[in-house]
Amino acid sequence: MLITKDMICIDADLKDKEKIIRAVAERMDRAGKLADQEGYIREVFKREGEISTNLGDGIAMPHARTAHVKEAGLVFLRLKDEVQWEEGSAPVKIIFGIAAPESGGDMHLKILASLARKLIYEEFKQKLFQAESEEELLTVIEGATGGLR
């Protein structure tokens, strides 16, 4: 599975981008998606250095396609409080963390594209911000990713 209930967290009390990315990596690792947690974290920060993954509207999508990933995974965090993703940018409250194996072809692009297609709809974004349970969010996110594995 790309995402499970254990890969979703509502009201995460994380105060900065580094803690958020580490929390994403920790959930990925617990789900058995990573070969090397610290390696994945380094690659996500390297990607962030190239171009921000802050999409606006309170949503960021940090990701990496790397040999440090065994199996594609998606982590969803909804923060307790908004966090400044980088200086001068809009704050974020919703995080989609994506991990894809280097040998996984274009899986990371499929995940990014499926989420981006849904994020243009205000109704979808409201569900992300207002869902009351991990189960509800799992249903919403699985619907958005169309059964990607």
PyMOL CGO cylinders between C-alpha atoms (Angstrom):
from pymol import cmd
from pymol.cgo import CYLINDER

trace = [
    CYLINDER, 0.00, 0.00, 0.00, 1.17, 3.50, -0.79, 0.3, 1, 1, 1, 1, 1, 1,
    CYLINDER, 1.17, 3.50, -0.79, -0.37, 4.90, 2.40, 0.3, 1, 1, 1, 1, 1, 1,
    CYLINDER, -0.37, 4.90, 2.40, -1.88, 3.35, 5.51, 0.3, 1, 1, 1, 1, 1, 1,
    CYLINDER, -1.88, 3.35, 5.51, -3.63, 4.81, 8.56, 0.3, 1, 1, 1, 1, 1, 1,
    CYLINDER, -3.63, 4.81, 8.56, -0.31, 4.66, 10.47, 0.3, 1, 1, 1, 1, 1, 1,
    CYLINDER, -0.31, 4.66, 10.47, 1.23, 6.99, 7.87, 0.3, 1, 1, 1, 1, 1, 1,
    CYLINDER, 1.23, 6.99, 7.87, -1.31, 9.72, 8.68, 0.3, 1, 1, 1, 1, 1, 1,
    CYLINDER, -1.31, 9.72, 8.68, -1.12, 12.13, 11.61, 0.3, 1, 1, 1, 1, 1, 1,
    CYLINDER, -1.12, 12.13, 11.61, -3.63, 14.80, 12.58, 0.3, 1, 1, 1, 1, 1, 1,
    CYLINDER, -3.63, 14.80, 12.58, -2.56, 17.79, 14.73, 0.3, 1, 1, 1, 1, 1, 1,
    CYLINDER, -2.56, 17.79, 14.73, 1.16, 17.00, 14.60, 0.3, 1, 1, 1, 1, 1, 1,
    CYLINDER, 1.16, 17.00, 14.60, 2.93, 19.37, 16.98, 0.3, 1, 1, 1, 1, 1, 1,
    CYLINDER, 2.93, 19.37, 16.98, 5.95, 20.16, 14.82, 0.3, 1, 1, 1, 1, 1, 1,
    CYLINDER, 5.95, 20.16, 14.82, 7.42, 23.66, 14.68, 0.3, 1, 1, 1, 1, 1, 1,
    CYLINDER, 7.42, 23.66, 14.68, 9.81, 23.74, 11.72, 0.3, 1, 1, 1, 1, 1, 1,
    CYLINDER, 9.81, 23.74, 11.72, 10.61, 22.19, 8.36, 0.3, 1, 1, 1, 1, 1, 1,
    CYLINDER, 10.61, 22.19, 8.36, 13.46, 20.02, 9.67, 0.3, 1, 1, 1, 1, 1, 1,
    CYLINDER, 13.46, 20.02, 9.67, 11.28, 18.41, 12.36, 0.3, 1, 1, 1, 1, 1, 1,
    CYLINDER, 11.28, 18.41, 12.36, 8.50, 17.89, 9.82, 0.3, 1, 1, 1, 1, 1, 1,
    CYLINDER, 8.50, 17.89, 9.82, 10.77, 16.16, 7.30, 0.3, 1, 1, 1, 1, 1, 1,
    CYLINDER, 10.77, 16.16, 7.30, 12.24, 13.99, 10.07, 0.3, 1, 1, 1, 1, 1, 1,
    CYLINDER, 12.24, 13.99, 10.07, 8.70, 13.04, 11.19, 0.3, 1, 1, 1, 1, 1, 1,
    CYLINDER, 8.70, 13.04, 11.19, 7.81, 12.10, 7.60, 0.3, 1, 1, 1, 1, 1, 1,
    CYLINDER, 7.81, 12.10, 7.60, 10.96, 9.96, 7.38, 0.3, 1, 1, 1, 1, 1, 1,
    CYLINDER, 10.96, 9.96, 7.38, 10.23, 8.30, 10.71, 0.3, 1, 1, 1, 1, 1, 1,
    CYLINDER, 10.23, 8.30, 10.71, 6.72, 7.28, 9.59, 0.3, 1, 1, 1, 1, 1, 1,
    CYLINDER, 6.72, 7.28, 9.59, 8.09, 6.07, 6.25, 0.3, 1, 1, 1, 1, 1, 1,
    CYLINDER, 8.09, 6.07, 6.25, 10.72, 4.01, 8.06, 0.3, 1, 1, 1, 1, 1, 1,
    CYLINDER, 10.72, 4.01, 8.06, 8.19, 2.49, 10.50, 0.3, 1, 1, 1, 1, 1, 1,
    CYLINDER, 8.19, 2.49, 10.50, 6.08, 1.51, 7.49, 0.3, 1, 1, 1, 1, 1, 1,
    CYLINDER, 6.08, 1.51, 7.49, 9.06, -0.35, 6.01, 0.3, 1, 1, 1, 1, 1, 1,
    CYLINDER, 9.06, -0.35, 6.01, 9.42, 2.00, 3.04, 0.3, 1, 1, 1, 1, 1, 1,
    CYLINDER, 9.42, 2.00, 3.04, 13.03, 3.12, 3.63, 0.3, 1, 1, 1, 1, 1, 1,
    CYLINDER, 13.03, 3.12, 3.63, 16.37, 1.38, 3.32, 0.3, 1, 1, 1, 1, 1, 1,
    CYLINDER, 16.37, 1.38, 3.32, 18.19, 4.29, 4.99, 0.3, 1, 1, 1, 1, 1, 1,
    CYLINDER, 18.19, 4.29, 4.99, 16.22, 6.89, 6.95, 0.3, 1, 1, 1, 1, 1, 1,
    CYLINDER, 16.22, 6.89, 6.95, 19.04, 9.45, 7.22, 0.3, 1, 1, 1, 1, 1, 1,
    CYLINDER, 19.04, 9.45, 7.22, 19.86, 9.02, 3.53, 0.3, 1, 1, 1, 1, 1, 1,
    CYLINDER, 19.86, 9.02, 3.53, 16.24, 9.72, 2.62, 0.3, 1, 1, 1, 1, 1, 1,
    CYLINDER, 16.24, 9.72, 2.62, 16.24, 12.83, 4.83, 0.3, 1, 1, 1, 1, 1, 1,
    CYLINDER, 16.24, 12.83, 4.83, 19.41, 14.12, 3.11, 0.3, 1, 1, 1, 1, 1, 1,
    CYLINDER, 19.41, 14.12, 3.11, 17.82, 13.61, -0.30, 0.3, 1, 1, 1, 1, 1, 1,
    CYLINDER, 17.82, 13.61, -0.30, 14.62, 15.42, 0.69, 0.3, 1, 1, 1, 1, 1, 1,
    CYLINDER, 14.62, 15.42, 0.69, 16.65, 18.42, 1.92, 0.3, 1, 1, 1, 1, 1, 1,
    CYLINDER, 16.65, 18.42, 1.92, 18.74, 18.30, -1.27, 0.3, 1, 1, 1, 1, 1, 1,
    CYLINDER, 18.74, 18.30, -1.27, 15.50, 18.45, -3.27, 0.3, 1, 1, 1, 1, 1, 1,
    CYLINDER, 15.50, 18.45, -3.27, 14.23, 21.32, -1.11, 0.3, 1, 1, 1, 1, 1, 1,
    CYLINDER, 14.23, 21.32, -1.11, 17.46, 23.18, -1.90, 0.3, 1, 1, 1, 1, 1, 1,
    CYLINDER, 17.46, 23.18, -1.90, 16.74, 22.96, -5.62, 0.3, 1, 1, 1, 1, 1, 1,
    CYLINDER, 16.74, 22.96, -5.62, 13.21, 24.33, -5.44, 0.3, 1, 1, 1, 1, 1, 1,
    CYLINDER, 13.21, 24.33, -5.44, 10.72, 24.68, -2.63, 0.3, 1, 1, 1, 1, 1, 1,
    CYLINDER, 10.72, 24.68, -2.63, 7.97, 22.11, -2.32, 0.3, 1, 1, 1, 1, 1, 1,
    CYLINDER, 7.97, 22.11, -2.32, 5.63, 24.67, -0.74, 0.3, 1, 1, 1, 1, 1, 1,
    CYLINDER, 5.63, 24.67, -0.74, 2.65, 24.63, -3.11, 0.3, 1, 1, 1, 1, 1, 1,
    CYLINDER, 2.65, 24.63, -3.11, 0.83, 27.51, -1.45, 0.3, 1, 1, 1, 1, 1, 1,
    CYLINDER, 0.83, 27.51, -1.45, -2.66, 27.28, 0.07, 0.3, 1, 1, 1, 1, 1, 1,
    CYLINDER, -2.66, 27.28, 0.07, -1.05, 25.90, 3.24, 0.3, 1, 1, 1, 1, 1, 1,
    CYLINDER, -1.05, 25.90, 3.24, 0.25, 22.73, 1.55, 0.3, 1, 1, 1, 1, 1, 1,
    CYLINDER, 0.25, 22.73, 1.55, 3.80, 21.41, 1.06, 0.3, 1, 1, 1, 1, 1, 1,
    CYLINDER, 3.80, 21.41, 1.06, 4.89, 18.24, -0.70, 0.3, 1, 1, 1, 1, 1, 1,
    CYLINDER, 4.89, 18.24, -0.70, 8.48, 17.34, 0.27, 0.3, 1, 1, 1, 1, 1, 1,
    CYLINDER, 8.48, 17.34, 0.27, 9.71, 14.33, -1.67, 0.3, 1, 1, 1, 1, 1, 1,
    CYLINDER, 9.71, 14.33, -1.67, 12.68, 12.35, -2.89, 0.3, 1, 1, 1, 1, 1, 1,
    CYLINDER, 12.68, 12.35, -2.89, 13.33, 9.64, -5.44, 0.3, 1, 1, 1, 1, 1, 1,
    CYLINDER, 13.33, 9.64, -5.44, 16.38, 7.83, -4.16, 0.3, 1, 1, 1, 1, 1, 1,
    CYLINDER, 16.38, 7.83, -4.16, 18.13, 4.50, -3.60, 0.3, 1, 1, 1, 1, 1, 1,
    CYLINDER, 18.13, 4.50, -3.60, 17.44, 5.05, 0.12, 0.3, 1, 1, 1, 1, 1, 1,
    CYLINDER, 17.44, 5.05, 0.12, 13.80, 4.09, -0.53, 0.3, 1, 1, 1, 1, 1, 1,
    CYLINDER, 13.80, 4.09, -0.53, 12.75, 0.43, -0.81, 0.3, 1, 1, 1, 1, 1, 1,
    CYLINDER, 12.75, 0.43, -0.81, 9.11, 0.97, -1.73, 0.3, 1, 1, 1, 1, 1, 1,
    CYLINDER, 9.11, 0.97, -1.73, 7.02, 4.01, -2.69, 0.3, 1, 1, 1, 1, 1, 1,
    CYLINDER, 7.02, 4.01, -2.69, 5.25, 5.64, 0.22, 0.3, 1, 1, 1, 1, 1, 1,
    CYLINDER, 5.25, 5.64, 0.22, 3.09, 8.61, 1.09, 0.3, 1, 1, 1, 1, 1, 1,
    CYLINDER, 3.09, 8.61, 1.09, 2.87, 10.23, 4.52, 0.3, 1, 1, 1, 1, 1, 1,
    CYLINDER, 2.87, 10.23, 4.52, 0.21, 12.82, 5.40, 0.3, 1, 1, 1, 1, 1, 1,
    CYLINDER, 0.21, 12.82, 5.40, 0.69, 15.24, 8.29, 0.3, 1, 1, 1, 1, 1, 1,
    CYLINDER, 0.69, 15.24, 8.29, -1.75, 17.93, 9.33, 0.3, 1, 1, 1, 1, 1, 1,
    CYLINDER, -1.75, 17.93, 9.33, 0.04, 20.27, 11.67, 0.3, 1, 1, 1, 1, 1, 1,
    CYLINDER, 0.04, 20.27, 11.67, -1.43, 21.61, 14.89, 0.3, 1, 1, 1, 1, 1, 1,
    CYLINDER, -1.43, 21.61, 14.89, -0.20, 25.10, 13.95, 0.3, 1, 1, 1, 1, 1, 1,
    CYLINDER, -0.20, 25.10, 13.95, 0.97, 26.59, 10.67, 0.3, 1, 1, 1, 1, 1, 1,
    CYLINDER, 0.97, 26.59, 10.67, 4.73, 26.57, 10.08, 0.3, 1, 1, 1, 1, 1, 1,
    CYLINDER, 4.73, 26.57, 10.08, 6.86, 28.87, 7.95, 0.3, 1, 1, 1, 1, 1, 1,
    CYLINDER, 6.86, 28.87, 7.95, 8.23, 26.51, 5.27, 0.3, 1, 1, 1, 1, 1, 1,
    CYLINDER, 8.23, 26.51, 5.27, 10.96, 28.90, 4.20, 0.3, 1, 1, 1, 1, 1, 1,
    CYLINDER, 10.96, 28.90, 4.20, 11.63, 32.58, 4.68, 0.3, 1, 1, 1, 1, 1, 1,
    CYLINDER, 11.63, 32.58, 4.68, 9.27, 34.79, 2.73, 0.3, 1, 1, 1, 1, 1, 1,
    CYLINDER, 9.27, 34.79, 2.73, 6.84, 32.02, 1.79, 0.3, 1, 1, 1, 1, 1, 1,
    CYLINDER, 6.84, 32.02, 1.79, 3.29, 31.31, 2.82, 0.3, 1, 1, 1, 1, 1, 1,
    CYLINDER, 3.29, 31.31, 2.82, 2.96, 29.10, 5.92, 0.3, 1, 1, 1, 1, 1, 1,
    CYLINDER, 2.96, 29.10, 5.92, 1.97, 25.44, 5.63, 0.3, 1, 1, 1, 1, 1, 1,
    CYLINDER, 1.97, 25.44, 5.63, -0.32, 23.22, 7.67, 0.3, 1, 1, 1, 1, 1, 1,
    CYLINDER, -0.32, 23.22, 7.67, -0.72, 20.18, 5.38, 0.3, 1, 1, 1, 1, 1, 1,
    CYLINDER, -0.72, 20.18, 5.38, 2.27, 18.02, 4.44, 0.3, 1, 1, 1, 1, 1, 1,
    CYLINDER, 2.27, 18.02, 4.44, 2.32, 15.24, 1.86, 0.3, 1, 1, 1, 1, 1, 1,
    CYLINDER, 2.32, 15.24, 1.86, 5.67, 13.47, 2.22, 0.3, 1, 1, 1, 1, 1, 1,
    CYLINDER, 5.67, 13.47, 2.22, 6.56, 11.29, -0.75, 0.3, 1, 1, 1, 1, 1, 1,
    CYLINDER, 6.56, 11.29, -0.75, 9.25, 8.62, -1.03, 0.3, 1, 1, 1, 1, 1, 1,
    CYLINDER, 9.25, 8.62, -1.03, 9.98, 6.75, -4.24, 0.3, 1, 1, 1, 1, 1, 1,
    CYLINDER, 9.98, 6.75, -4.24, 12.71, 4.23, -5.04, 0.3, 1, 1, 1, 1, 1, 1,
    CYLINDER, 12.71, 4.23, -5.04, 15.30, 5.25, -7.59, 0.3, 1, 1, 1, 1, 1, 1,
    CYLINDER, 15.30, 5.25, -7.59, 14.42, 2.12, -9.55, 0.3, 1, 1, 1, 1, 1, 1,
    CYLINDER, 14.42, 2.12, -9.55, 10.70, 2.93, -9.38, 0.3, 1, 1, 1, 1, 1, 1,
    CYLINDER, 10.70, 2.93, -9.38, 10.46, 4.57, -12.79, 0.3, 1, 1, 1, 1, 1, 1,
    CYLINDER, 10.46, 4.57, -12.79, 8.12, 7.54, -12.70, 0.3, 1, 1, 1, 1, 1, 1,
    CYLINDER, 8.12, 7.54, -12.70, 6.16, 6.51, -9.60, 0.3, 1, 1, 1, 1, 1, 1,
    CYLINDER, 6.16, 6.51, -9.60, 6.99, 9.74, -7.77, 0.3, 1, 1, 1, 1, 1, 1,
    CYLINDER, 6.99, 9.74, -7.77, 5.67, 11.72, -10.74, 0.3, 1, 1, 1, 1, 1, 1,
    CYLINDER, 5.67, 11.72, -10.74, 2.47, 9.68, -10.74, 0.3, 1, 1, 1, 1, 1, 1,
    CYLINDER, 2.47, 9.68, -10.74, 1.96, 10.38, -7.03, 0.3, 1, 1, 1, 1, 1, 1,
    CYLINDER, 1.96, 10.38, -7.03, 2.71, 14.10, -7.45, 0.3, 1, 1, 1, 1, 1, 1,
    CYLINDER, 2.71, 14.10, -7.45, 0.43, 14.36, -10.48, 0.3, 1, 1, 1, 1, 1, 1,
    CYLINDER, 0.43, 14.36, -10.48, -2.49, 12.51, -8.87, 0.3, 1, 1, 1, 1, 1, 1,
    CYLINDER, -2.49, 12.51, -8.87, -2.37, 14.78, -5.81, 0.3, 1, 1, 1, 1, 1, 1,
    CYLINDER, -2.37, 14.78, -5.81, -1.86, 17.94, -7.88, 0.3, 1, 1, 1, 1, 1, 1,
    CYLINDER, -1.86, 17.94, -7.88, -4.93, 17.11, -9.97, 0.3, 1, 1, 1, 1, 1, 1,
    CYLINDER, -4.93, 17.11, -9.97, -7.05, 16.92, -6.80, 0.3, 1, 1, 1, 1, 1, 1,
    CYLINDER, -7.05, 16.92, -6.80, -5.49, 19.94, -5.09, 0.3, 1, 1, 1, 1, 1, 1,
    CYLINDER, -5.49, 19.94, -5.09, -7.00, 22.30, -7.65, 0.3, 1, 1, 1, 1, 1, 1,
    CYLINDER, -7.00, 22.30, -7.65, -10.40, 21.56, -6.11, 0.3, 1, 1, 1, 1, 1, 1,
    CYLINDER, -10.40, 21.56, -6.11, -11.36, 23.58, -3.05, 0.3, 1, 1, 1, 1, 1, 1,
    CYLINDER, -11.36, 23.58, -3.05, -13.64, 20.77, -1.82, 0.3, 1, 1, 1, 1, 1, 1,
    CYLINDER, -13.64, 20.77, -1.82, -10.72, 18.33, -1.72, 0.3, 1, 1, 1, 1, 1, 1,
    CYLINDER, -10.72, 18.33, -1.72, -8.50, 20.78, 0.17, 0.3, 1, 1, 1, 1, 1, 1,
    CYLINDER, -8.50, 20.78, 0.17, -11.26, 21.44, 2.69, 0.3, 1, 1, 1, 1, 1, 1,
    CYLINDER, -11.26, 21.44, 2.69, -11.54, 17.71, 3.38, 0.3, 1, 1, 1, 1, 1, 1,
    CYLINDER, -11.54, 17.71, 3.38, -7.80, 17.63, 4.12, 0.3, 1, 1, 1, 1, 1, 1,
    CYLINDER, -7.80, 17.63, 4.12, -8.05, 20.55, 6.53, 0.3, 1, 1, 1, 1, 1, 1,
    CYLINDER, -8.05, 20.55, 6.53, -11.28, 19.46, 8.22, 0.3, 1, 1, 1, 1, 1, 1,
    CYLINDER, -11.28, 19.46, 8.22, -11.28, 15.64, 8.37, 0.3, 1, 1, 1, 1, 1, 1,
    CYLINDER, -11.28, 15.64, 8.37, -11.69, 14.44, 11.93, 0.3, 1, 1, 1, 1, 1, 1,
    CYLINDER, -11.69, 14.44, 11.93, -9.98, 11.05, 11.77, 0.3, 1, 1, 1, 1, 1, 1,
    CYLINDER, -9.98, 11.05, 11.77, -7.09, 9.20, 10.15, 0.3, 1, 1, 1, 1, 1, 1,
    CYLINDER, -7.09, 9.20, 10.15, -9.62, 6.79, 8.64, 0.3, 1, 1, 1, 1, 1, 1,
    CYLINDER, -9.62, 6.79, 8.64, -11.49, 9.64, 6.95, 0.3, 1, 1, 1, 1, 1, 1,
    CYLINDER, -11.49, 9.64, 6.95, -8.24, 11.08, 5.59, 0.3, 1, 1, 1, 1, 1, 1,
    CYLINDER, -8.24, 11.08, 5.59, -7.12, 7.67, 4.37, 0.3, 1, 1, 1, 1, 1, 1,
    CYLINDER, -7.12, 7.67, 4.37, -10.30, 7.36, 2.32, 0.3, 1, 1, 1, 1, 1, 1,
    CYLINDER, -10.30, 7.36, 2.32, -9.87, 10.86, 0.87, 0.3, 1, 1, 1, 1, 1, 1,
    CYLINDER, -9.87, 10.86, 0.87, -6.19, 10.35, 0.01, 0.3, 1, 1, 1, 1, 1, 1,
    CYLINDER, -6.19, 10.35, 0.01, -6.67, 6.87, -1.45, 0.3, 1, 1, 1, 1, 1, 1,
    CYLINDER, -6.67, 6.87, -1.45, -9.41, 8.33, -3.63, 0.3, 1, 1, 1, 1, 1, 1,
    CYLINDER, -9.41, 8.33, -3.63, -7.01, 11.01, -4.82, 0.3, 1, 1, 1, 1, 1, 1,
    CYLINDER, -7.01, 11.01, -4.82, -4.16, 8.64, -5.62, 0.3, 1, 1, 1, 1, 1, 1,
    CYLINDER, -4.16, 8.64, -5.62, -6.39, 6.22, -7.50, 0.3, 1, 1, 1, 1, 1, 1,
    CYLINDER, -6.39, 6.22, -7.50, -4.97, 3.06, -6.00, 0.3, 1, 1, 1, 1, 1, 1,
    CYLINDER, -4.97, 3.06, -6.00, -1.30, 3.75, -6.80, 0.3, 1, 1, 1, 1, 1, 1,
    CYLINDER, -1.30, 3.75, -6.80, 0.95, 1.19, -5.10, 0.3, 1, 1, 1, 1, 1, 1,
]
cmd.load_cgo(trace, "trace")
